[in-house]
Amino acid sequence: MTGALLMLESVLSDRGSKYAVSGGPAYSRDEADSLVKQLKKNRKFAKASHNTWGLLLADGTPLKSDDGETGAGLVILRMLEREGLTDHLVIVTRWYGGTKLGGDRFRRVQDCVRAYLEAREAG
């Protein structure tokens, strides 16, 4: 059963692009889709350039969506695997600022996931 989303808005910005991160428990693809839909009910997130996400199910099944930000879902998944965090969806949102970030975009995704994990641990 899906729960409430933990949302961290305005986590960072880089060359005009702005990032946020959100997440919550999810135990299937349907629940992941439901949480993303819940996030997008907020007009700000619905208008974002990308809502990329990763979810590692307890049985080891990896689920992800790049939402046009090629490779970002895999970055999120790898971080979840390293943390051993299963059945928990993490969504990194980007509002494109007009300047391509190249490989730095992956570092920004990692920064967002780290901020989310720290906030989650802090309770």
Residue frames as qw, qx, qy, qz and C-alpha x, y, z in Angstrom:
[[0.000, 0.889, 0.458, 0.000, 0.00, 0.00, 0.00],
 [0.417, 0.464, -0.030, 0.781, 1.39, 3.39, -0.94],
 [0.381, -0.665, -0.427, 0.480, 1.88, 6.01, 1.72],
 [0.061, 0.981, 0.063, -0.171, 2.63, 9.68, 1.90],
 [0.707, 0.505, -0.079, 0.489, 5.54, 11.15, 0.00],
 [0.491, -0.658, 0.004, 0.571, 8.51, 12.72, 1.71],
 [0.509, 0.758, 0.202, 0.354, 9.24, 15.76, -0.48],
 [0.470, -0.548, 0.056, 0.690, 12.38, 17.88, -0.41],
 [0.446, 0.844, 0.256, 0.148, 11.83, 20.86, -2.68],
 [0.196, 0.933, -0.234, 0.192, 14.65, 23.09, -3.92],
 [0.901, -0.324, 0.071, 0.279, 17.43, 20.66, -2.98],
 [0.467, -0.423, 0.325, 0.706, 19.96, 22.32, -5.28],
 [0.548, 0.811, 0.121, -0.165, 20.45, 24.27, -8.47],
 [0.580, -0.295, 0.488, 0.581, 23.16, 24.10, -11.12],
 [0.132, -0.105, 0.513, 0.842, 23.49, 26.46, -14.09],
 [0.429, 0.006, -0.178, -0.886, 19.81, 27.32, -13.99],
 [0.623, -0.179, -0.717, -0.254, 18.48, 23.79, -13.52],
 [0.428, -0.427, 0.460, -0.650, 16.66, 23.22, -10.25],
 [0.492, 0.028, -0.869, -0.032, 16.32, 19.88, -8.47],
 [0.617, -0.366, 0.328, -0.614, 14.00, 18.33, -5.91],
 [0.321, 0.127, -0.938, -0.008, 13.71, 14.81, -4.52],
 [0.691, -0.215, 0.175, -0.667, 10.75, 12.86, -3.18],
 [0.404, 0.159, -0.898, -0.067, 9.99, 9.30, -2.19],
 [0.650, -0.249, 0.370, -0.615, 8.03, 6.82, -0.18],
 [0.470, -0.112, 0.874, -0.055, 7.30, 3.14, 0.32],
 [0.701, 0.386, -0.232, -0.553, 6.25, 1.22, -2.80],
 [0.600, -0.226, 0.765, -0.057, 5.99, -2.54, -3.31],
 [0.628, 0.374, 0.647, 0.215, 5.20, -2.82, -7.04],
 [0.255, 0.156, 0.412, 0.861, 5.32, -1.01, -10.37],
 [0.168, -0.705, -0.570, -0.387, 1.68, -0.01, -9.89],
 [0.465, -0.780, -0.287, 0.306, 2.45, 1.56, -6.53],
 [0.452, -0.250, 0.194, 0.834, 5.45, 3.39, -7.99],
 [0.093, 0.407, 0.529, 0.739, 3.26, 4.75, -10.78],
 [0.324, -0.784, -0.520, -0.101, 0.67, 5.78, -8.18],
 [0.490, -0.641, -0.125, 0.578, 3.25, 7.73, -6.15],
 [0.316, -0.015, 0.359, 0.878, 4.56, 9.49, -9.26],
 [0.091, -0.604, -0.589, -0.529, 0.98, 10.37, -10.17],
 [0.434, -0.777, -0.398, 0.222, 0.45, 11.68, -6.62],
 [0.460, -0.388, 0.081, 0.795, 3.58, 13.84, -6.96],
 [0.175, 0.178, 0.492, 0.834, 2.39, 15.23, -10.29],
 [0.137, -0.778, -0.609, -0.070, -0.89, 16.37, -8.74],
 [0.292, -0.744, -0.025, 0.601, 1.27, 19.25, -7.55],
 [0.548, 0.828, 0.118, -0.026, 1.31, 21.54, -10.61],
 [0.093, -0.856, 0.489, 0.143, 4.95, 22.49, -9.99],
 [0.484, -0.301, 0.808, 0.152, 6.05, 18.86, -10.34],
 [0.683, 0.505, 0.527, -0.038, 3.70, 18.17, -13.23],
 [0.417, 0.907, -0.044, -0.047, 5.47, 20.93, -15.19],
 [0.485, -0.644, 0.522, 0.280, 8.98, 19.64, -14.41],
 [0.431, 0.596, -0.581, -0.349, 11.27, 18.67, -17.28],
 [0.589, 0.158, -0.793, 0.001, 12.00, 15.27, -15.72],
 [0.687, -0.456, 0.353, -0.442, 10.65, 13.13, -12.89],
 [0.591, 0.335, -0.734, 0.003, 13.15, 10.25, -12.89],
 [0.690, -0.478, 0.334, -0.429, 12.83, 7.44, -10.39],
 [0.448, 0.285, -0.846, 0.047, 14.20, 4.16, -9.14],
 [0.761, -0.344, 0.253, -0.488, 12.74, 1.37, -7.01],
 [0.308, 0.306, -0.900, 0.042, 14.42, -1.85, -5.89],
 [0.805, -0.318, -0.175, -0.469, 11.86, -4.44, -4.85],
 [0.605, -0.543, 0.542, -0.211, 12.61, -6.78, -1.94],
 [0.932, 0.115, 0.341, 0.043, 12.87, -9.72, -4.36],
 [0.518, -0.331, 0.441, 0.654, 15.69, -7.91, -6.18],
 [0.432, 0.631, 0.540, 0.351, 13.60, -6.68, -9.12],
 [0.228, -0.327, 0.012, 0.917, 14.89, -3.28, -10.27],
 [0.262, 0.772, 0.558, 0.155, 12.35, -0.78, -11.61],
 [0.288, -0.429, 0.040, 0.855, 13.19, 2.65, -13.03],
 [0.406, 0.804, 0.408, 0.148, 12.11, 5.48, -15.27],
 [0.485, -0.065, 0.101, 0.866, 14.43, 8.01, -16.89],
 [0.151, 0.851, 0.441, -0.243, 11.55, 10.26, -18.01],
 [0.474, 0.857, 0.046, 0.200, 13.75, 11.70, -20.76],
 [0.176, -0.858, 0.476, -0.087, 16.86, 12.09, -18.55],
 [0.882, 0.257, -0.395, -0.012, 18.78, 9.14, -20.00],
 [0.598, 0.222, -0.629, 0.444, 20.62, 7.11, -17.37],
 [0.228, -0.482, 0.361, -0.766, 19.22, 8.94, -14.33],
 [0.864, -0.280, -0.050, -0.415, 16.95, 6.06, -13.24],
 [0.882, 0.112, -0.385, 0.246, 19.93, 3.70, -13.22],
 [0.224, 0.456, -0.461, 0.728, 21.94, 6.13, -11.06],
 [0.571, -0.417, 0.217, -0.673, 19.09, 6.15, -8.52],
 [0.960, -0.083, -0.204, -0.173, 18.82, 2.34, -8.62],
 [0.691, 0.290, -0.489, 0.446, 22.55, 1.85, -8.01],
 [0.054, -0.449, 0.451, -0.769, 22.42, 4.12, -4.98],
 [0.780, -0.296, 0.084, -0.546, 19.41, 2.23, -3.58],
 [0.929, 0.087, -0.353, 0.071, 21.27, -1.06, -4.12],
 [0.427, 0.395, -0.521, 0.624, 24.34, 0.27, -2.28],
 [0.324, -0.382, 0.376, -0.780, 22.15, 1.40, 0.63],
 [0.104, -0.124, -0.982, 0.099, 20.25, -1.88, 0.66],
 [0.349, 0.261, 0.350, -0.829, 17.01, 0.12, 0.53],
 [0.022, -0.195, -0.889, -0.414, 14.21, -1.99, -0.92],
 [0.088, -0.662, -0.740, -0.086, 10.52, -1.32, -1.47],
 [0.155, -0.766, -0.202, 0.591, 11.15, 2.42, -1.40],
 [0.514, 0.680, 0.341, 0.396, 10.67, 4.69, -4.42],
 [0.312, -0.593, 0.021, 0.742, 12.98, 7.69, -4.88],
 [0.450, 0.760, 0.398, 0.248, 12.02, 10.35, -7.45],
 [0.371, -0.390, 0.094, 0.838, 14.49, 13.03, -8.57],
 [0.340, 0.839, 0.425, -0.001, 12.80, 16.00, -10.26],
 [0.420, -0.218, 0.222, 0.852, 14.61, 18.43, -12.55],
 [0.326, 0.886, 0.267, -0.192, 13.45, 21.69, -14.02],
 [0.707, 0.226, 0.231, 0.629, 15.78, 22.30, -16.97],
 [0.184, -0.815, -0.119, 0.537, 17.42, 25.71, -16.82],
 [0.494, 0.856, -0.034, -0.147, 18.61, 26.06, -20.40],
 [0.138, 0.735, -0.664, -0.019, 22.22, 24.87, -20.01],
 [0.927, 0.044, -0.370, -0.056, 23.22, 21.27, -20.62],
 [0.529, -0.737, 0.392, -0.151, 25.06, 19.82, -17.64],
 [0.528, 0.467, -0.709, -0.011, 26.73, 16.87, -19.35],
 [0.622, -0.052, -0.752, 0.215, 28.02, 14.30, -16.85],
 [0.018, -0.163, 0.501, -0.850, 27.38, 16.71, -13.98],
 [0.643, -0.229, -0.184, -0.708, 23.68, 15.88, -14.24],
 [0.795, -0.134, -0.591, 0.021, 24.47, 12.43, -12.79],
 [0.357, 0.056, -0.560, 0.745, 26.31, 14.04, -9.88],
 [0.333, -0.200, 0.118, -0.914, 23.29, 16.24, -9.23],
 [0.788, -0.207, -0.424, -0.395, 21.03, 13.15, -9.21],
 [0.672, -0.054, -0.625, 0.393, 23.40, 11.52, -6.71],
 [0.068, 0.168, -0.383, 0.906, 23.37, 14.68, -4.56],
 [0.574, -0.243, -0.110, -0.774, 19.57, 14.61, -4.50],
 [0.828, -0.172, -0.522, -0.111, 19.38, 10.92, -3.57],
 [0.486, 0.051, -0.585, 0.647, 21.95, 11.49, -0.78],
 [0.194, -0.212, 0.225, -0.931, 19.89, 14.42, 0.55],
 [0.737, -0.229, -0.301, -0.560, 16.78, 12.23, 0.50],
 [0.772, -0.088, -0.603, 0.182, 18.47, 9.34, 2.31],
 [0.271, 0.110, -0.502, 0.814, 19.81, 11.71, 4.99],
 [0.410, -0.222, 0.059, -0.883, 16.39, 13.34, 5.48],
 [0.803, -0.177, -0.460, -0.336, 14.74, 9.92, 5.68],
 [0.647, -0.036, -0.625, 0.435, 17.22, 8.75, 8.33],
 [0.048, 0.169, -0.362, 0.915, 16.76, 11.97, 10.31],
 [0.046, -0.479, -0.860, 0.171, 13.05, 11.14, 10.42]]
